[in-house]
């Protein structure tokens, strides 16, 4: 996958998380899942199949990360809604991809992300300056999700 394809996928996943108003850490966790899955398995070689498979993986990663990050996710989104909204054939495609993704991740869904790192070190921010530093740190962490060069940096 090229850096531009990955960036396009991350932008699409960001739109997806914003559309469903998911928890703030969801996008970071979902991108982590996608990167980890893609480092463990290959995609289809046909360009149209690859784009479809990437979108399916991205949507499934967001769905799974949302369930990890937020209890009320099931009220916001489910496999059938994702399939309908994203143009996948059936909800079974989403659940099948979730099973493949979980197996590729060896069911290890937790772990640090840039978002959890920023949250941890700025959780006691209460002054105006500290809150601005926290906001800027989160903004930098979110921007780094798109940059392919940042993959080599551990969270």
Order of alpha helices (4+ residues) and beta strands (2+ residues): alpha-alpha-alpha-alpha-alpha-alpha-alpha-alpha
